[in-house]
Amino acid sequence: MTGTLVIARKELRLLFSSPIAYVALAMFFVVMGYLFFGLVFVSYTNSVLQLQGTPPADFDPTRIIFTPLFEDASFVLILLVPILTMRLISEEDRTHTMELLTTSPVTSTAIIMGKYVAAFLLFCVLLAISAYMPLSIAVVGRLDWGLLASLYAGLLLLGAAFLAIGLFASTLNENQIVAAAVTLALLLLFWVLGFAQQPNGPTVLSSLSFADHFLSLTGGLVDTQDVLFFLSTAGFFVFLSVLALESRKWR
Amino acid sequence: MIEADSLSRAYGERWAIRDVTFQAREGEILGFLGPNGAGKTTTMRILTGFLAPTSGRAVVAGFDVSEKPLDAKRHIGYLPEVLPLYDDFTPSEYLTFVARLKQVDGRKIRDAVDHALTVCGAADVAGRLIRNLSRGYRQRVGLAQALVHDPAVLILDEPTSAMDPRQIVEIRNVIRGLRGSHTVILSTHILPEATAVCDRVIVINDGAVVAVDTYEQLAARLRGSEKTLVRVARQGGDLAFRLERIPDVLRVITGSAQRPGVTPDSGSSREMIVEAALGKDVREEVARAVVEAGAGLLELRPLAMSLEDVFLRLVTQEDAPAEETAGDGPPAEGQGRAG
């Protein structure tokens, strides 16, 4: 446990001393800010204009602005996560510092978990800063906090699974570009998996698809099935990363 | 303290090391000597638990590296061949991280870091970014990293590579200072380093241990006879005959015999090598014989094998190292010194 924390702490310190964290944050906020602007001043304004008078009971600004915003955020994440995770293990391989870590009294699990915790904390910082968007709306209007919590839960879970996949890809190759490319390919694949679903066929593909599980969360429905799907995906890929690291001793 | 028990490691079809067996006693400095690609790094990586052996067993500080890796690793300080440094850290930050990683008690970390930096002579760059340090200082920070948790066992893969001669002397002094309190294995291909620092030498070639011994005994074992170089002012007529009559003298090689074609009265004919039976010192008798022949003694010294000779002998002619015959030309050491 202490090993995990020591490595997570070092990783965060290194993440923020390199430009990668800042580039990722900037990229995220530029795109998200633009999407938010568009949703507030175009979609929301249009729907208000169409109302002509008092809004009906089911009029919900949160659903009009934030549900599509978070759905779009998932695409931003598909591009962002490879950048955040590509260096996690690859960089240690390239600089040969992995030899220091694996010959220290820490388990492979602690090394992988330390890396994962660091990446996840960075992602949490990202989400925490993005809270300015709902908060700025809350100042001038009423928000559906339940739906908003469900949206954030969805993004956190999606991020947890994405980061685990990125971490795994990073254990495979010491080249960061290759790690990023593999991550991107895996994320896209898991995202579009449900597209090939036959309307009346077995639901294997859509139940493995990130998109289908995520869209039910952005609709405001927190189903344990979806929560478990993301958590077990994250756990599975973290486990694979530990195996990949452990197996190097034998290669 | 360190026990390697028939360690073997294969990379695919190729064996990097085969049946490497040796022990290091507590407090000893063991030199690991071999040409590039001999398996030094592979052996060290197995001892530190970075690689698993294909077969065999490594025990460090009483713990089997495969079965109790964490316990063994707690007692190991390891300096890999490629320095494991983070360029974006300063040496103090880096060593603090390593100390935490090696489970140094939280209150002692600061002292441990300061001590390691001072011992390795990197204290004056403690606040600079590692990426801006010269190669010599990076090497020192790397060594400090291996020492920071005061481990009982130190495994150093080429600790003085890329340093200038003055720095090499400093680092060797640091390593010598560890004798007695730490068990050290260091690999090197710089031969004088092994004689300067190590108590015993392991010579490894092509993945197998060729010899484990002190340097003096290695040299003695490879030497078929005691050789003494004699240089005289004049070539007395019966000098060679007199020398050959001394008890225990096996043969006398004169300069002209050494290099066929050189005329007897040329300079080299006044040099000869007296070979005596192993363990016999014939210098006194040789001196007397030269004086009695009226040849004018100029020089008389024992020819020791240099470590280079030992090393080359071990890694090139493993099969028949000790026996040299007159017909096969001069022995390697005679050529080097007398020629």
Boltz contact constraints between the chains, C-beta under 6 A:
constraints:
  - contact:
      token1: [A, 6]
      token2: [B, 100]
      max_distance: 6.0
  - contact:
      token1: [A, 6]
      token2: [B, 101]
      max_distance: 6.0
  - contact:
      token1: [A, 10]
      token2: [B, 97]
      max_distance: 6.0
  - contact:
      token1: [A, 14]
      token2: [B, 88]
      max_distance: 6.0
  - contact:
      token1: [A, 17]
      token2: [B, 88]
      max_distance: 6.0
  - contact:
      token1: [A, 96]
      token2: [B, 82]
      max_distance: 6.0
  - contact:
      token1: [A, 96]
      token2: [B, 84]
      max_distance: 6.0
  - contact:
      token1: [A, 97]
      token2: [B, 84]
      max_distance: 6.0
  - contact:
      token1: [A, 99]
      token2: [B, 50]
      max_distance: 6.0
  - contact:
      token1: [A, 99]
      token2: [B, 80]
      max_distance: 6.0
  - contact:
      token1: [A, 99]
      token2: [B, 84]
      max_distance: 6.0
  - contact:
      token1: [A, 100]
      token2: [B, 84]
      max_distance: 6.0
  - contact:
      token1: [A, 102]
      token2: [B, 50]
      max_distance: 6.0
  - contact:
      token1: [A, 103]
      token2: [B, 48]
      max_distance: 6.0
  - contact:
      token1: [A, 103]
      token2: [B, 49]
      max_distance: 6.0
  - contact:
      token1: [A, 103]
      token2: [B, 50]
      max_distance: 6.0
  - contact:
      token1: [A, 103]
      token2: [B, 78]
      max_distance: 6.0
  - contact:
      token1: [A, 104]
      token2: [B, 101]
      max_distance: 6.0
  - contact:
      token1: [A, 104]
      token2: [B, 102]
      max_distance: 6.0
  - contact:
      token1: [A, 105]
      token2: [B, 70]
      max_distance: 6.0
  - contact:
      token1: [A, 105]
      token2: [B, 73]
      max_distance: 6.0
  - contact:
      token1: [A, 105]
      token2: [B, 74]
      max_distance: 6.0
  - contact:
      token1: [A, 105]
      token2: [B, 103]
      max_distance: 6.0
  - contact:
      token1: [A, 249]
      token2: [B, 51]
      max_distance: 6.0
  - contact:
      token1: [A, 249]
      token2: [B, 52]
      max_distance: 6.0
  - contact:
      token1: [A, 250]
      token2: [B, 52]
      max_distance: 6.0
